[in-house]
Amino acid sequence: MRPPDAQEQAVAVFAALTDPTRRALLDELARAGPATVTDLARQLLISRQAVAKHLDRLAEAGLISSGEPVGRRRPYRLEPAPIRAAQVWLATLANRWDDRLTALEHALDATAARHPTKEPPDDEPA
């Protein structure tokens, strides 16, 4: 399986982040560090089954990983690389818009320089 490109990674991250429960899970993992399904369910006051379902979606997007089991408990941890990849993709997109806006500004300035408008003298009413 080939690694996802930057845009695919960004889409996966954005899709995973559309759900407020998944965002809350990521916030909790970022705040408190690795945690089990039981720990997260207790903290967020939702069922373990719901947490597991949301963790699966976050894992599919690469946003979390599970560590080695400790007994029957498996800790999940935040994986920051996909967030960084999405940030890079957004920054690239923003730079492209900035470049287009700068080109538009230069074109408008050049047009204005070629076609100056006549302004009334300061002492004449407009």
C-alpha positions as CSV (number, residue, x, y, z in Angstrom):
1,M,0.0,0.0,0.0
2,R,1.4,3.4,-1.0
3,P,1.7,6.2,1.6
4,P,-1.0,8.9,1.3
5,D,0.0,12.1,-0.4
6,A,-0.4,15.4,1.4
7,Q,-3.8,16.1,0.1
8,E,-5.2,12.6,0.9
9,Q,-3.7,12.9,4.4
10,A,-5.3,16.3,4.9
11,V,-8.7,15.0,3.8
12,A,-8.5,12.0,6.2
13,V,-7.5,14.4,9.0
14,F,-10.3,16.8,8.3
15,A,-12.9,14.0,7.9
16,A,-11.8,12.6,11.3
17,L,-12.0,16.0,12.9
18,T,-15.6,16.7,11.8
19,D,-17.0,14.9,14.9
20,P,-16.9,16.8,18.2
21,T,-16.4,13.5,20.2
22,R,-13.3,12.7,18.2
23,R,-12.0,16.2,18.7
24,A,-12.6,15.7,22.4
25,L,-10.7,12.4,22.4
26,L,-7.8,14.0,20.7
27,D,-7.8,16.9,23.1
28,E,-7.9,14.5,26.0
29,L,-5.0,12.5,24.6
30,A,-3.0,15.7,24.0
31,R,-3.7,16.9,27.5
32,A,-3.2,13.8,29.6
33,G,-1.1,11.5,27.4
34,P,-1.7,7.9,26.5
35,A,-5.0,6.5,27.8
36,T,-7.1,3.3,27.4
37,V,-10.6,3.1,26.1
38,T,-11.9,2.8,29.7
39,D,-9.9,5.8,30.8
40,L,-11.3,7.9,27.9
41,A,-14.9,6.7,28.4
42,R,-14.7,7.6,32.0
43,Q,-13.2,11.1,31.3
44,L,-15.7,11.9,28.5
45,L,-18.7,10.3,30.1
46,I,-19.6,8.2,27.0
47,S,-19.7,4.4,26.5
48,R,-16.6,2.3,25.9
49,Q,-18.2,1.1,22.7
50,A,-18.6,4.7,21.4
51,V,-15.0,5.5,22.4
52,A,-13.7,2.4,20.6
53,K,-15.7,3.3,17.4
54,H,-14.3,6.9,17.4
55,L,-10.8,5.7,18.2
56,D,-11.0,3.4,15.1
57,R,-11.8,6.4,12.9
58,L,-9.0,8.4,14.4
59,A,-6.6,5.5,13.9
60,E,-7.7,5.2,10.2
61,A,-6.7,8.8,9.8
62,G,-3.4,8.1,11.4
63,L,-4.1,10.5,14.3
64,I,-3.7,8.0,17.0
65,S,-1.9,4.7,17.5
66,S,-2.3,2.0,20.1
67,G,0.6,0.9,22.3
68,E,1.5,-2.6,23.4
69,P,-1.2,-4.1,25.6
70,V,-0.6,-4.1,29.4
71,G,-2.7,-7.0,30.5
72,R,-6.1,-6.5,28.9
73,R,-5.5,-2.7,28.6
74,R,-4.2,-1.1,25.5
75,P,-3.1,2.6,25.7
76,Y,-3.8,4.9,22.8
77,R,-1.6,7.9,22.0
78,L,-1.7,10.9,19.8
79,E,0.2,10.9,16.6
80,P,1.0,14.5,15.5
81,A,2.5,13.7,12.0
82,P,-0.9,13.7,10.2
83,I,-1.9,17.1,11.8
84,R,1.4,18.5,10.6
85,A,0.9,17.1,7.1
86,A,-2.6,18.8,7.1
87,Q,-1.0,22.0,8.3
88,V,1.6,21.9,5.5
89,W,-1.2,21.3,2.9
90,L,-3.2,24.2,4.2
91,A,-0.1,26.4,4.2
92,T,0.6,25.5,0.6
93,L,-2.9,26.3,-0.3
94,A,-2.8,29.6,1.5
95,N,0.5,30.5,-0.2
96,R,-1.1,29.8,-3.6
97,W,-3.9,32.2,-2.8
98,D,-1.4,34.7,-1.5
99,D,0.5,34.4,-4.8
100,R,-2.7,34.9,-6.8
101,L,-3.7,37.9,-4.8
102,T,-0.3,39.4,-5.1
103,A,-0.4,38.9,-8.9
104,L,-3.9,40.5,-9.0
105,E,-2.6,43.5,-7.0
106,H,0.3,44.0,-9.4
107,A,-2.0,43.7,-12.4
108,L,-4.4,46.3,-10.9
109,D,-1.5,48.6,-10.1
110,A,-0.2,48.3,-13.7
111,T,-3.6,49.0,-15.1
112,A,-4.0,52.1,-12.8
113,A,-0.6,53.4,-13.9
114,R,-1.5,53.1,-17.6
115,H,-4.9,54.7,-17.1
116,P,-4.7,57.3,-14.4
117,T,-8.0,58.9,-13.4
118,K,-8.3,62.6,-13.4
119,E,-8.8,63.9,-10.0
120,P,-10.2,67.4,-9.4
121,P,-7.8,70.0,-8.0
122,D,-8.0,70.4,-4.2
123,D,-9.8,73.7,-4.5
124,E,-12.6,72.5,-6.9
125,P,-15.6,70.7,-5.7
126,A,-15.9,67.1,-6.8
